[in-house]
Each structure stands twice: as C-alpha cells, then as structure tokens.
Amino acid sequence: MDAVHLPQDDEGLDQAIHNLVYCSRAAPGMDDDSIARIIATAKHHNPRFGITGLLVFGSGIFFQWLEGPRDNVTSLMKIIHADPRHSNVVLLREENEIRDRLFPDWGMELVEAADIRDVLNDAKQEATDAKQKKVLAEMLNELNTGSLQQLSKS
Ligand SMILES: Cc1cc2nc3c(=O)[nH]c(=O)nc-3n(C[C@H](O)[C@H](O)[C@H](O)COP(=O)(O)O)c2cc1C
C-alpha cells in the first residue's frame, strides 16, 4: 500500500482530531475504475487539508473513515455528502477529541471489504491510548452486529 506521508508539524500529541465515520449506498454502476477515481481525487486533496483515513467498498456499500482538523473534515463531508456517486449517507460516529490519528500515513487508503476487520484490529493492537482503542472496539462491534454486517458479504 502506498502511504501518503503528511507533514508532521500539525500532528502534535495534544491536537484535537475530528473523527467522522459514515456508510452509504453506492450509486448503480460503480466499478473498480470509479472507485480508483475517487481514491485518486482523495489522495490529491486530503493531504493538503490534513485529512487521513480509509475507504471501503463492498456489496454496493461505502464505509469511510475521516480524521483531521474539524473545519476541514466538516467541509469535506459536505462535499462528499452531495456527491451523486452515493446516497443514503448514514453517520456512524463523529467526535472531536485529543488523541493521535489512527491512520496517520493514509491520505485515503482503499481497503478491501474482506480486510476491514483485520485493518481495524491491527490499528487496535497498535493503538497508543485508551481513546483510540475505544473508538476501534466500537466500530468493530458495529461491523459485527450492526448495519455494516453486509459490507463484506460480496
Ligand atoms: C464515497 C466517496 C468518498 C469520497 N471521499 C473523498 C475524499 O476523501 N476526499 C476528497 O477530496 N474527495 C472525496 N470524494 C469526492 C468528492 O465527493 C468530490 O467529488 C471531490 O472532492 C471533488 O474534487 P474535484 O473538485 O477536484 O473534482 C469522495 C466521493 C465519494 C462518493
């Protein structure tokens, strides 16, 4: 996976991170090329706005994890929300807290639906504080029991 390395100077340990996670229904006809275009756009824009995260696409569902400065994440989410390439956007969690980023090297990484649990579990293993572990445990629980169960049932 090719990581985008962000400048470190906005990454102080006491920096509040705005974390937003949502899922949505992909528009009909979305294929690998369409997803690749979204990822390319995200990798182009996100690092300049200090935004990191991951995008999963499976069974016609998107799942996206965004982290960064609050204003930038909120502005980007407005743009993403209005994008006709998906609909039925459901916010799964949003919080602003002082902690390290969970995916600091990913400007926007495409994760296979089958791998999302492993990715979140690995991040949980490497988590440096209790807040990070809590966020990840809650999202793993959501994947196992909630509306996201079908994500990896392609
Ligand atoms: C599921 C989904 C996720 C997206 N994620 C991002 C993202 O992380 N960053 C981004 O800049 N655009 C993302 N986009 C694209 C934006 O909605 C929008 O098309 C893009 O930012 C516009 O960039 P442009 O003005 O350079 O064409 C996403 C779109 C979809 C459908």
The ligand as an SDF file (V2000), in Angstrom:
LIG
                    3D

 31 33  0  0  0  0  0  0  0  0999 V2000
  -17.7200    7.5700   -1.1800 C   0  0  0  0  0  0  0  0  0  0  0  0
  -16.9460    8.8090   -1.5740 C   0  0  0  0  0  0  0  0  0  0  0  0
  -15.8270    9.1860   -0.8400 C   0  0  0  0  0  0  0  0  0  0  0  0
  -15.0930   10.3250   -1.1950 C   0  0  0  0  0  0  0  0  0  0  0  0
  -14.0040   10.6780   -0.4550 N   0  0  0  0  0  0  0  0  0  0  0  0
  -13.3140   11.7960   -0.7730 C   0  0  0  0  0  0  0  0  0  0  0  0
  -12.1990   12.2130   -0.0010 C   0  0  0  0  0  0  0  0  0  0  0  0
  -11.8070   11.5940    0.9920 O   0  0  0  0  0  0  0  0  0  0  0  0
  -11.5480   13.3450   -0.3970 N   0  0  0  0  0  0  0  0  0  0  0  0
  -11.9210   14.0800   -1.4930 C   0  0  0  0  0  0  0  0  0  0  0  0
  -11.2890   15.0920   -1.8030 O   0  0  0  0  0  0  0  0  0  0  0  0
  -12.9690   13.6960   -2.2430 N   0  0  0  0  0  0  0  0  0  0  0  0
  -13.6690   12.5780   -1.9190 C   0  0  0  0  0  0  0  0  0  0  0  0
  -14.7460   12.2110   -2.6830 N   0  0  0  0  0  0  0  0  0  0  0  0
  -15.0550   13.0040   -3.8900 C   0  0  0  0  0  0  0  0  0  0  0  0
  -15.8060   14.2800   -3.5340 C   0  0  0  0  0  0  0  0  0  0  0  0
  -17.1740   13.9920   -3.3300 O   0  0  0  0  0  0  0  0  0  0  0  0
  -15.6680   15.3070   -4.6870 C   0  0  0  0  0  0  0  0  0  0  0  0
  -16.0960   14.7340   -5.8980 O   0  0  0  0  0  0  0  0  0  0  0  0
  -14.2490   15.7620   -4.8710 C   0  0  0  0  0  0  0  0  0  0  0  0
  -13.6630   16.1810   -3.6610 O   0  0  0  0  0  0  0  0  0  0  0  0
  -14.2030   16.9440   -5.8590 C   0  0  0  0  0  0  0  0  0  0  0  0
  -12.8780   17.1360   -6.2380 O   0  0  0  0  0  0  0  0  0  0  0  0
  -12.5550   17.9860   -7.5650 P   0  0  0  0  0  0  0  0  0  0  0  0
  -13.1720   19.3390   -7.3540 O   0  0  0  0  0  0  0  0  0  0  0  0
  -11.0490   18.0240   -7.6460 O   0  0  0  0  0  0  0  0  0  0  0  0
  -13.1610   17.2360   -8.7210 O   0  0  0  0  0  0  0  0  0  0  0  0
  -15.4940   11.0800   -2.3230 C   0  0  0  0  0  0  0  0  0  0  0  0
  -16.6300   10.6890   -3.0510 C   0  0  0  0  0  0  0  0  0  0  0  0
  -17.3530    9.5640   -2.6860 C   0  0  0  0  0  0  0  0  0  0  0  0
  -18.5560    9.1530   -3.4900 C   0  0  0  0  0  0  0  0  0  0  0  0
  1  2  1  0
  2  3  1  0
  2 30  2  0
  3  4  2  0
  4  5  1  0
  4 28  1  0
  5  6  2  0
  6  7  1  0
  6 13  1  0
  7  8  2  0
  7  9  1  0
  9 10  1  0
 10 11  2  0
 10 12  1  0
 12 13  2  0
 13 14  1  0
 14 15  1  0
 14 28  1  0
 15 16  1  0
 16 17  1  0
 16 18  1  0
 18 19  1  0
 18 20  1  0
 20 21  1  0
 20 22  1  0
 22 23  1  0
 23 24  1  0
 24 25  2  0
 24 26  1  0
 24 27  1  0
 28 29  2  0
 29 30  1  0
 30 31  1  0
M  END
$$$$
